[in-house]
Amino acid sequence: ALLAACGTPADAPAMRLGQAESLQLRSWVPNGLRAQMQLMPVTGGQPTGRFWGAKISNSSLQEALEESLRHTGLYAPRPAEARYELRVKLDQLDQPMVAVLDAKVAVTLSYTVVESRGGRTVYERKLRTLHTTEFGSAMLDPNERMRMASEAAIRSNLNTLLRELLELKWPE
């Protein structure tokens, strides 16, 4: 019972896209976007408190985004030469105070893609995703359920972002 009171921060590997999702998206990347995205420092995250909660830190979200971009083929190997900058802000993380039964989490992220040279905005969107982790997934630890729901909500948000980016027209 004492361990259930400890905060459990979201884990970057659990927030990034899975291997199958990344491979599928990688095959759809247009030439004009392949290896052309630089990720700017993520803002809006919070470190997890010592006793309660499952927050998402800037560094964990940054790592999850970078790995997702890298695995889908969007990440620029030399960021200084990237055509585009991706700016990300964690706007809102809605979690219950205590996940008595199921843990329902909603996350809202703001994304802006700008041209590295010139600064013209080519994509801007706020995405809100929801995820519920059922009681049976971690019966003895409500913070663990909250962490799992937060990670899945972020993963879903990243998946939506990447699919939207791949649908846009990008110059060669």
BELPEQUI-V689632 format. One record per residue. N is the residue number from 1. PSI is psi as a letter, one per 40 degrees, with the letter a starting at -180 (none if undefined). BURIAL is 1 if it has 16 or more other ideal C-beta (glycine too) atoms within 10 Angstrom, else 0. D_CENTER is the distance of its C-alpha to the mean C-alpha in Angstrom with 2 decimals. Layout:
BEGIN
N:PSI:BURIAL:D_CENTER
N:PSI:BURIAL:D_CENTER
END
This chain:
BEGIN
1:d:0:30.48
2:d:0:30.01
3:d:0:26.89
4:e:0:25.35
5:e:0:25.53
6:h:0:23.30
7:i:1:19.79
8:h:1:17.18
9:i:1:14.05
10:i:1:10.70
11:h:1:10.85
12:d:1:8.64
13:d:0:10.40
14:e:1:9.80
15:d:1:5.98
16:i:1:6.46
17:i:1:8.58
18:i:0:12.09
19:d:0:15.05
20:d:0:16.66
21:d:1:13.84
22:d:1:13.50
23:d:0:17.29
24:d:0:17.74
25:d:1:15.57
26:d:0:17.20
27:e:0:20.54
28:e:0:19.78
29:h:1:18.78
30:i:0:21.60
31:d:0:23.67
32:e:0:23.04
33:e:1:19.31
34:h:0:19.66
35:f:1:18.86
36:e:1:18.85
37:h:1:15.46
38:h:1:15.22
39:h:1:12.13
40:i:0:13.53
41:h:0:12.95
42:i:1:10.07
43:i:0:11.88
44:e:1:12.17
45:i:1:11.00
46:i:0:13.83
47:i:0:15.37
48:h:1:16.43
49:i:0:20.07
50:d:0:22.76
51:d:0:23.99
52:i:1:21.65
53:i:1:18.08
54:g:1:14.67
55:i:1:12.76
56:h:1:9.53
57:i:1:10.87
58:d:1:10.20
59:d:0:11.11
60:d:1:8.90
61:d:1:5.63
62:d:1:7.88
63:d:1:8.93
64:d:1:6.05
65:d:1:5.58
66:d:1:9.35
67:d:1:10.13
68:d:1:8.54
69:d:1:10.51
70:d:1:13.38
71:d:1:13.75
72:e:1:13.86
73:e:1:16.36
74:d:1:14.92
75:h:1:14.74
76:h:1:18.07
77:d:0:20.12
78:g:0:21.90
79:d:0:19.62
80:d:0:22.86
81:e:0:23.80
82:i:1:20.63
83:d:1:21.44
84:i:1:18.23
85:h:1:15.96
86:h:1:12.38
87:h:1:12.01
88:h:1:9.01
89:h:1:9.93
90:h:1:8.79
91:d:0:11.89
92:h:0:12.40
93:h:1:11.84
94:h:0:14.78
95:i:1:16.14
96:i:0:19.79
97:d:0:21.88
98:h:0:22.76
99:g:1:21.68
100:d:0:25.31
101:b:0:24.81
102:i:0:21.59
103:h:1:18.36
104:h:1:16.87
105:h:1:13.60
106:h:1:12.27
107:h:1:9.32
108:h:1:9.81
109:h:1:7.95
110:h:1:10.53
111:h:1:10.47
112:h:1:13.73
113:h:1:15.11
114:i:1:18.52
115:h:0:21.27
116:d:1:21.78
117:h:0:25.48
118:d:0:26.54
119:e:0:23.37
120:h:0:23.51
121:h:0:20.46
122:e:0:19.81
123:h:0:16.76
124:h:0:15.63
125:i:0:13.82
126:h:0:12.43
127:h:1:10.52
128:h:0:11.12
129:i:1:10.42
130:i:0:12.52
131:i:1:13.13
132:h:1:16.34
133:h:1:17.24
134:i:0:21.00
135:d:0:23.49
136:e:0:24.69
137:d:0:21.48
138:g:1:22.33
139:d:0:25.59
140:e:0:26.57
141:g:1:23.44
142:d:1:21.78
143:d:1:19.26
144:d:1:18.26
145:d:1:17.81
146:d:1:15.69
147:d:1:13.45
148:d:1:13.26
149:d:1:12.57
150:d:1:9.74
151:d:1:8.02
152:d:1:9.02
153:d:1:8.01
154:d:1:4.21
155:d:1:5.42
156:d:1:7.71
157:d:1:6.00
158:d:1:4.80
159:d:1:8.30
160:d:1:9.91
161:d:1:9.06
162:d:1:10.42
163:d:0:13.27
164:d:0:14.25
165:d:1:14.42
166:d:1:16.54
167:e:0:18.85
168:i:0:19.85
169:h:0:23.00
170:h:1:22.62
171:i:0:25.82
172:none:0:27.00
END
